[in-house]
Amino acid sequence: MRPKLVPLSETMHLILLALRTPLHGYRIMQLVSEMSQGEVNIAAGTLYGALENLKKHGYIELLSEPGERKKVYQTTTLGEEILKKENERLNHIIALYEKGAEEDEGI
């Protein structure tokens, strides 16, 4: 059975990549923008909805203690496994594209 949320949306993928190190919400938004070269900018409401969804599925965990002002999140082992599977899936798609491009050149 396929894990929930897979294939990951670009936004979810970038959030998981950002959370390979512990981060708080505002820094996640900044890092996602940096990683996407300004192509993906997440509003706070969208980010916190995505974080709750990722947390609900066990892909990330909240590291902060209850009551702390800044909530810090990090990718879980399951989240790392999902990133690895998505990397393999995307690399396969790229390989198919490159194979097709090579075949087109041989026409």
Phi and psi restraints in degrees (value plus and minus 20) as a CYANA .aco file:
   2 ARG   PHI     -93.7   -53.7
   2 ARG   PSI     115.0   155.0
   3 PRO   PHI     -81.5   -41.5
   3 PRO   PSI     133.2   173.2
   4 LYS   PHI     -83.1   -43.1
   4 LYS   PSI     132.5   172.5
   5 LEU   PHI      50.8    90.8
   5 LEU   PSI     -15.1    24.9
   6 VAL   PHI    -126.6   -86.6
   6 VAL   PSI     113.0   153.0
   7 PRO   PHI     -90.0   -50.0
   7 PRO   PSI     127.8   167.8
   8 LEU   PHI     -91.9   -51.9
   8 LEU   PSI     123.1   163.1
   9 SER   PHI     -89.6   -49.6
   9 SER   PSI     142.3   182.3
  10 GLU   PHI     -77.9   -37.9
  10 GLU   PSI     -62.2   -22.2
  11 THR   PHI     -83.8   -43.8
  11 THR   PSI     -67.4   -27.4
  12 MET   PHI     -82.0   -42.0
  12 MET   PSI     -60.2   -20.2
  13 HIS   PHI     -81.3   -41.3
  13 HIS   PSI     -67.7   -27.7
  14 LEU   PHI     -84.4   -44.4
  14 LEU   PSI     -58.2   -18.2
  15 ILE   PHI     -83.3   -43.3
  15 ILE   PSI     -66.5   -26.5
  16 LEU   PHI     -81.6   -41.6
  16 LEU   PSI     -61.7   -21.7
  17 LEU   PHI     -81.6   -41.6
  17 LEU   PSI     -61.6   -21.6
  18 ALA   PHI     -83.9   -43.9
  18 ALA   PSI     -54.5   -14.5
  19 LEU   PHI    -107.8   -67.8
  19 LEU   PSI      -2.2    37.8
  20 ARG   PHI     -88.4   -48.4
  20 ARG   PSI     -36.9     3.1
  21 THR   PHI    -143.3  -103.3
  21 THR   PSI     129.0   169.0
  22 PRO   PHI     -81.4   -41.4
  22 PRO   PSI     111.0   151.0
  23 LEU   PHI    -164.1  -124.1
  23 LEU   PSI     136.6   176.6
  24 HIS   PHI    -118.3   -78.3
  24 HIS   PSI     147.5   187.5
  25 GLY   PHI     -71.6   -31.6
  25 GLY   PSI     -70.8   -30.8
  26 TYR   PHI     -82.9   -42.9
  26 TYR   PSI     -59.2   -19.2
  27 ARG   PHI     -88.4   -48.4
  27 ARG   PSI     -53.9   -13.9
  28 ILE   PHI     -81.0   -41.0
  28 ILE   PSI     -66.4   -26.4
  29 MET   PHI     -79.2   -39.2
  29 MET   PSI     -64.0   -24.0
  30 GLN   PHI     -82.9   -42.9
  30 GLN   PSI     -67.3   -27.3
  31 LEU   PHI     -86.5   -46.5
  31 LEU   PSI     -59.6   -19.6
  32 VAL   PHI     -80.9   -40.9
  32 VAL   PSI     -62.9   -22.9
  33 SER   PHI     -82.5   -42.5
  33 SER   PSI     -63.7   -23.7
  34 GLU   PHI     -83.2   -43.2
  34 GLU   PSI     -67.7   -27.7
  35 MET   PHI     -82.4   -42.4
  35 MET   PSI     -54.4   -14.4
  36 SER   PHI    -112.2   -72.2
  36 SER   PSI     -11.4    28.6
  37 GLN   PHI      34.5    74.5
  37 GLN   PSI      20.7    60.7
  38 GLY   PHI      61.3   101.3
  38 GLY   PSI     -17.5    22.5
  39 GLU   PHI     -97.6   -57.6
  39 GLU   PSI     -49.5    -9.5
  40 VAL   PHI    -139.2   -99.2
  40 VAL   PSI      95.0   135.0
  41 ASN   PHI    -142.2  -102.2
  41 ASN   PSI     100.4   140.4
  42 ILE   PHI    -120.7   -80.7
  42 ILE   PSI     108.6   148.6
  43 ALA   PHI     -95.4   -55.4
  43 ALA   PSI     135.3   175.3
  44 ALA   PHI     -75.9   -35.9
  44 ALA   PSI     -65.6   -25.6
  45 GLY   PHI     -82.1   -42.1
  45 GLY   PSI     -61.3   -21.3
  46 THR   PHI     -85.1   -45.1
  46 THR   PSI     -63.0   -23.0
  47 LEU   PHI     -81.0   -41.0
  47 LEU   PSI     -69.7   -29.7
  48 TYR   PHI     -88.6   -48.6
  48 TYR   PSI     -49.9    -9.9
  49 GLY   PHI     -86.0   -46.0
  49 GLY   PSI     -63.2   -23.2
  50 ALA   PHI     -85.1   -45.1
  50 ALA   PSI     -61.9   -21.9
  51 LEU   PHI     -81.8   -41.8
  51 LEU   PSI     -62.4   -22.4
  52 GLU   PHI     -83.3   -43.3
  52 GLU   PSI     -60.9   -20.9
  53 ASN   PHI     -84.8   -44.8
  53 ASN   PSI     -65.2   -25.2
  54 LEU   PHI     -83.7   -43.7
  54 LEU   PSI     -59.0   -19.0
  55 LYS   PHI     -87.1   -47.1
  55 LYS   PSI     -62.4   -22.4
  56 LYS   PHI     -79.5   -39.5
  56 LYS   PSI     -55.2   -15.2
  57 HIS   PHI    -109.7   -69.7
  57 HIS   PSI     -19.6    20.4
  58 GLY   PHI      62.0   102.0
  58 GLY   PSI      -4.2    35.8
  59 TYR   PHI    -104.8   -64.8
  59 TYR   PSI     -44.8    -4.8
  60 ILE   PHI    -155.2  -115.2
  60 ILE   PSI     144.6   184.6
  61 GLU   PHI    -154.2  -114.2
  61 GLU   PSI     132.7   172.7
  62 LEU   PHI    -107.3   -67.3
  62 LEU   PSI     104.3   144.3
  63 LEU   PHI    -115.5   -75.5
  63 LEU   PSI     -41.5    -1.5
  64 SER   PHI     -89.3   -49.3
  64 SER   PSI     132.2   172.2
  65 GLU   PHI     -98.0   -58.0
  65 GLU   PSI     130.5   170.5
  66 PRO   PHI     -75.9   -35.9
  66 PRO   PSI     116.4   156.4
  67 GLY   PHI      71.4   111.4
  67 GLY   PSI     -33.3     6.7
  68 GLU   PHI     -87.4   -47.4
  68 GLU   PSI     121.8   161.8
  69 ARG   PHI     -85.0   -45.0
  69 ARG   PSI     -70.5   -30.5
  70 LYS   PHI    -111.3   -71.3
  70 LYS   PSI     105.9   145.9
  71 LYS   PHI    -111.8   -71.8
  71 LYS   PSI     104.6   144.6
  72 VAL   PHI    -130.2   -90.2
  72 VAL   PSI     111.7   151.7
  73 TYR   PHI    -139.7   -99.7
  73 TYR   PSI     138.3   178.3
  74 GLN   PHI    -171.6  -131.6
  74 GLN   PSI     130.2   170.2
  75 THR   PHI     -84.8   -44.8
  75 THR   PSI     120.2   160.2
  76 THR   PHI    -109.2   -69.2
  76 THR   PSI     156.4   196.4
  77 THR   PHI     -78.7   -38.7
  77 THR   PSI     -62.6   -22.6
  78 LEU   PHI     -81.7   -41.7
  78 LEU   PSI     -62.2   -22.2
  79 GLY   PHI     -80.6   -40.6
  79 GLY   PSI     -59.8   -19.8
  80 GLU   PHI     -84.8   -44.8
  80 GLU   PSI     -59.6   -19.6
  81 GLU   PHI     -83.9   -43.9
  81 GLU   PSI     -60.7   -20.7
  82 ILE   PHI     -83.6   -43.6
  82 ILE   PSI     -63.6   -23.6
  83 LEU   PHI     -79.9   -39.9
  83 LEU   PSI     -61.3   -21.3
  84 LYS   PHI     -83.4   -43.4
  84 LYS   PSI     -65.5   -25.5
  85 LYS   PHI     -83.9   -43.9
  85 LYS   PSI     -60.2   -20.2
  86 GLU   PHI     -86.8   -46.8
  86 GLU   PSI     -56.7   -16.7
  87 ASN   PHI     -82.2   -42.2
  87 ASN   PSI     -65.2   -25.2
  88 GLU   PHI     -82.3   -42.3
  88 GLU   PSI     -62.3   -22.3
  89 ARG   PHI     -82.9   -42.9
  89 ARG   PSI     -65.5   -25.5
  90 LEU   PHI     -88.4   -48.4
  90 LEU   PSI     -57.8   -17.8
  91 ASN   PHI     -83.7   -43.7
  91 ASN   PSI     -56.9   -16.9
  92 HIS   PHI     -82.8   -42.8
  92 HIS   PSI     -63.5   -23.5
  93 ILE   PHI     -82.5   -42.5
  93 ILE   PSI     -62.4   -22.4
  94 ILE   PHI     -83.0   -43.0
  94 ILE   PSI     -61.9   -21.9
  95 ALA   PHI     -81.9   -41.9
  95 ALA   PSI     -60.2   -20.2
  96 LEU   PHI     -83.2   -43.2
  96 LEU   PSI     -62.3   -22.3
  97 TYR   PHI     -81.6   -41.6
  97 TYR   PSI     -67.6   -27.6
  98 GLU   PHI     -84.8   -44.8
  98 GLU   PSI     -57.9   -17.9
  99 LYS   PHI     -83.4   -43.4
  99 LYS   PSI     -63.6   -23.6
 100 GLY   PHI     -83.6   -43.6
 100 GLY   PSI     -58.7   -18.7
 101 ALA   PHI     -85.8   -45.8
 101 ALA   PSI     -60.0   -20.0
 102 GLU   PHI     -84.8   -44.8
 102 GLU   PSI     -61.3   -21.3
 103 GLU   PHI     -86.5   -46.5
 103 GLU   PSI     -56.5   -16.5
 104 ASP   PHI     -83.9   -43.9
 104 ASP   PSI     -55.8   -15.8
 105 GLU   PHI     -88.9   -48.9
 105 GLU   PSI     -47.0    -7.0
 106 GLY   PHI    -102.8   -62.8
 106 GLY   PSI     -21.1    18.9
